[in-house]
Amino acid sequence: MKFFRRKKAKYSRLMKRLFLIIFTVIFAFCIYVIIIPPKVNWCTNYELGDKISCGEESLITETKEKYGFKDFQKGKWQEAVNFFQKQRANNGNNPEILIYLNNAKLMQKARNTTYTIAVVVPSNQNNNSQGVAEALLRGVAQVQEEFNKENSNIGLKVLIVNDENNPDQVAKLAENLLSKDDVVAVIGHYTSEVTKAALPVYQKNEVVVISPGSTAMRETILYGKTYSTNYFFRTVPTVKTVNRLLIDKLQLSQLFDRQKVAVFYNPNSTYSKSFFQEVRQQLGDNKIIAIDISNPGFIAKNILINVKKEGAKALILIPDGHVKSQSFKNTLSLINLNRDELPMGGGSVIYDPDILKTIDINRVKKLVLVISWHRLTTPNQEVIAKAKNLWGTGDISDKTAMSYDATLVLTEALKKLNINDDVKRQRLDIQKQLTQLQVTAGASGKISFDSDGDRKEEISEIVKVVSVPRQCSEYSAMFVPINYDVTKLPCYGKVSK
């Protein structure tokens, strides 16, 4: 009996020791996981070709070297950083690469206290919108670069999303984007029709979206609905403001009885139709000749002859935001064939290098555009100086400025959040912060929103096309504010090489 008791006691002690060892190992592992979280590839659940990228693929620009993106996919952060730095050295004006570089740096440094936002841009080879996409990305990339350098305690990661300017597919894309459970807010979309199609998704999921480009009237974008809590904000002025300035500049309220204005617009575009309705409300139906500029059978020469016969004394050009390729092409044809005979006016959609590139300067002297911002009259020249250091040029557009402002005001809201809150709480807090924030250092100066989420400040600028020396512009022409003295341009007195 004693033998069996000793053996039983021996086994009992062994079991206790074994249990103690197992418990110690499990306890140590739990402490390790809490103090030093395991390395996880940030975007492992992002499929290639899903139009969403954190750095695992290029959505905007083509590059022959693909290995760096594969390194990002595999979580080889130092190799990815090296790759993106090399790409940036070869093309310093590429904002997509800079965003991916900053994302990779944050992962390489294992900075765990970070926020993830998304920027949605339109890039579609069929409608010539890549330039718009890159301009929008530059504003976001500049703020990300500055934020990560200035804040050692928190970091900013940015997802790039390509909606391809397609309102038919954007709701599904937005749902997929918000399924990424770390996205706290979104910058986008560019066009009003795409914004309109996507907005119900953001409202349903209670996620803030700040548009740097959508200018259609709010009731049009919201389908006439009202929400108890608004998640749609924008840094651009609405078509109501643009229309008022344009009519005043062209003196259209002073037309005589039989004089009219020809309005060229796309009736199927949310932005274009909203702008047209504002013109009609201001002038009245009897003063307007309405023409569908998106019509495939549009013949500029014949239409110009007809509207002049009907008494047109000015042309208002409202093509869509590159949603339908024919719309912008027809606008260029119209401007060219008008030969500066009738005064012309439009919005920021026409504020495009293609005007300078394809049309004789002598045919656009009577063209005026209302845009949201111009670098020559910006109240914040420091933004221009930083842009020059970052991109090698300070010649940035209003689209870059508006996306800069949208991202800046969002980062100011992020600074006021609790990093330890869950994403749902953070999303709600961002909305609350934006309703009361006042930021003074935007590219366009002060940034604040009214109760509807629209920009409070009057920031629009009227521009025209002028001839300049070759060293000032590769086209020997540029858009400048209406009363700006071009001889004050820094490039004016320099000798072209």
Beta strands, then each sheet from edge to edge (+ up, - down):
strand 1: 52-53
strand 2: 114-121
strand 3: 155-162
strand 4: 183-187
strand 5: 209-211
strand 6: 232-234
strand 7: 260-265
strand 8: 288-292
strand 9: 312-318
strand 10: 344-346
strand 11: 367-371
strand 12: 439-442
strand 13: 445-447
strand 14: 461-467
strand 15: 477-481
sheet 1: 1+ 3- 2- 4- 5- 6-
sheet 2: 8+ 7+ 9+ 10+ 11+ 14- 15+
sheet 3: 12+ 13-
end
